[in-house]
Amino acid sequence: MKNSLFPISSLSLLCISNPAIIAQQQQKPNVVLIVVDDMGWKDLGVYGSDFHRTPQIDNFAKDGVRFTNAYSACTVSSPTRAALITGKYPAKLHLTDWIEGHKMPKAKLQIPDWTMYLPLEETTLAEVFKANGYSTAHIGKWHLGEDEKYWPENQGFDINIGGFSKGSPNLNKKAGFNGYFVPYGNPRLKDGPEGEYLDERLANEACSYIQQSQSKPFFLNLWFYNVHTPLQARQEKIDKYKALVDSTKLQKNPTYAAMVEHIDDAVGKVVAQLKSLGLYENTIIILTSDNGGLISNTKQKVTNNSPLRHGKGERYEGGVRVPLIIKSAQQVAPNRTNNTPVMSIDYMPTLIDMAILKVDKKVLKGIDGVDIKPLIVSETGKLKRKSLYWHYPHYHTEGATPYSAVRNGDWKLIHTIETNSYELYNLKTDISENKNLIDNEPAVAARLKKELEAWKKKMHAQMPTVKVGVK
């Protein structure tokens, strides 16, 4: 980062003459950024799950703001994680699929030569916090590069526990690795005692880090491996949900429900640790997911995102709409919902503002996200941004073919590149995206098509190409 630093928040301009604000800056807020892998929009009790039980997260939500129109930057993991930690659209980073992506030799289009790592030249949230005197730690999943030179310890984190190349627990029976249970086969996580469960371990590591770091402000990147496949949980939790299965419910997978409860336990443990040390009030906590919930794998149904259409790996709302709860320091305007569309790219500028960090002007200029602090601290806060965008020039086994999309107000336009076809939905009246209005609203469609193409040009978005000899 450059030496020419300036504060993003206009409040800091008053510090010379306002002792109260000086005192506030001296007590910098801690930050805990929690990402649950593959957690769907309806997987939490507070978001309306009809089967999963998450009392601790539901209770935590009362201290923050629950966003009902929060989006991941992509329908799969790695691009969203890169966007989250840089504030940039995946299309700009050219990191547009999960690493290493699906191989589709029979697909009609040739996918672009995309970036399969987070370049070291990118400025990360961890680097920004570290430059401002924070202790930084990454605990859990990383999935932003095969080579260890791209792993968390080389991206601004003082500590890396559990973050390496793989995007899911290492289930390789032949090699002796057991997924969510030891042995983990994780080069950044030593095996614990027999029977240890991965995300219980990560929660314990987070609590130990908080205990050891309380003397200075810290930024904790807590990215759980749950609830990603393979579906594994403690048997007593699975048995609990087997007894609760109800055929009338939309969600009914007992193992997946048990995994969601494991997350609830883990978040509850971290919140309790912050409270026990007197740090909770002065800690910003973000809880979200990297993409929509997985509907099914080859063996079983996983979750149900209804009323949203489809799930992970698809272009519709079930693939990109995610839960998001943000608790600010000092619990400003808590226990409410906000319906403004927001995205993963917004967390970086928002945390920079909320923690009053000094950041190089060039870095700020490159960020695509916007500061959503006004929505967090005020019931009447608004954003000037009008649209959100997606670009996925890839194929996915869950159904997606190369596509781009834009959401503007209540309207969402989807462009399926392979067939050069469009879909237009009004999400206010049709959250399930059942009625394609592309022929009913030609003016809206034309406007959004133009806007989407202009955005892709601005991002220098990579495009798939027609294979030689394929019509």
KAKA-V639814 format. One record per residue. D_FIRST is the distance of its C-alpha to the first C-alpha in Angstrom with 1 decimal. Layout:
d_first=(D_FIRST/D_FIRST)
This chain:
d_first=(0.0/3.8/6.7/8.8/9.1/12.2/14.2/15.3/18.7/21.3/22.9/20.5/22.0/25.2/24.1/25.5/28.9/29.1/29.6/29.8/26.3/25.1/26.8/25.4/21.8/22.7/24.0/20.9/22.0/21.7/20.8/22.8/22.1/25.2/25.8/29.3/29.8/32.3/33.6/35.6/35.9/39.4/38.8/38.5/41.5/39.8/39.2/42.8/43.3/47.0/46.9/43.7/43.8/40.5/41.7/38.8/36.2/38.8/39.0/35.3/35.1/37.3/34.5/32.1/32.1/33.3/32.2/35.0/33.2/29.9/28.8/26.8/24.7/27.0/30.4/29.2/26.6/23.7/22.7/22.9/20.7/18.0/18.4/18.5/15.2/13.2/15.5/16.6/20.1/21.2/22.7/19.5/18.0/21.4/21.6/24.9/27.1/27.3/26.6/29.0/31.0/34.7/36.7/39.1/41.1/43.8/41.5/42.3/38.8/36.4/33.0/30.0/28.0/25.2/22.0/23.0/19.7/16.3/14.2/11.5/9.4/9.6/7.3/10.1/11.7/11.8/8.2/8.3/11.6/10.8/8.4/11.5/13.9/15.3/17.0/16.2/18.9/19.9/23.7/25.7/25.3/22.2/23.6/20.5/21.4/24.5/22.8/21.5/18.3/17.2/18.5/16.9/16.4/14.0/12.1/11.0/14.7/16.4/19.7/21.0/24.6/26.2/23.4/24.2/25.3/28.3/28.5/31.7/33.5/34.9/38.6/40.2/43.6/44.5/41.5/42.3/39.4/40.4/37.8/37.3/39.5/39.1/38.8/35.4/34.5/30.8/29.0/26.6/29.5/32.6/35.9/37.5/41.2/43.5/43.4/39.9/38.3/34.7/33.4/35.5/33.7/30.2/31.3/32.6/29.3/27.5/30.1/29.8/26.0/26.6/29.3/27.3/24.2/26.0/25.5/21.8/20.2/19.3/17.9/20.4/20.2/23.9/24.8/28.5/30.4/33.4/35.0/34.3/37.3/39.1/41.0/41.6/42.2/44.4/48.0/49.1/46.6/47.7/51.3/50.6/49.5/52.2/54.7/52.9/52.8/54.5/55.4/55.1/51.3/48.7/46.6/48.6/46.8/47.4/44.9/42.1/43.1/43.0/39.4/38.5/40.2/38.2/35.1/36.9/37.7/34.2/32.7/35.6/35.0/31.3/32.4/35.3/33.1/30.8/34.1/35.7/32.9/32.9/29.3/30.3/30.6/27.1/25.4/24.1/25.5/25.1/27.6/27.8/28.5/26.8/29.8/33.5/36.2/37.8/41.4/43.0/42.6/45.4/47.4/47.2/46.1/42.9/42.2/43.3/41.0/43.9/44.2/41.1/41.8/41.0/37.9/35.0/34.7/36.5/35.6/37.4/36.6/37.3/34.5/31.7/32.8/31.7/32.2/29.6/30.1/27.7/28.5/26.7/26.7/30.1/31.5/31.4/34.1/34.6/37.2/37.1/36.2/34.3/35.2/32.3/30.6/27.1/24.9/22.3/19.6/20.3/19.2/15.5/16.0/19.0/17.5/14.8/17.8/20.2/18.2/17.1/13.4/11.1/8.4/6.8/10.0/9.2/8.1/11.3/13.3/12.9/14.3/18.1/19.2/20.5/20.7/24.0/24.3/27.3/29.2/28.5/29.5/32.4/35.3/35.3/31.6/30.9/28.3/28.3/27.3/30.3/29.6/27.9/27.8/28.2/28.4/29.8/31.1/32.6/35.8/36.1/39.1/39.3/40.3/37.4/37.6/34.9/34.4/32.3/32.8/32.1/33.1/33.9/35.7/38.5/38.5/37.0/37.4/37.1/37.4/38.7/37.7/40.3/43.2/41.6/42.9/41.7/42.1/41.9/42.1/42.4/40.6/42.3/45.7/45.0/42.3/43.8/43.4/47.0/48.0/46.4/46.8/45.7/49.2/49.8/46.9/46.5/44.7/42.1/41.6/41.3/38.7/36.5/37.0/35.7/32.8/31.8/32.1/30.0/27.2/27.4/27.3/24.2/22.4/23.8/25.4/27.1/30.9/33.6/36.3/40.0/41.1/43.5/47.1/46.2/47.7)
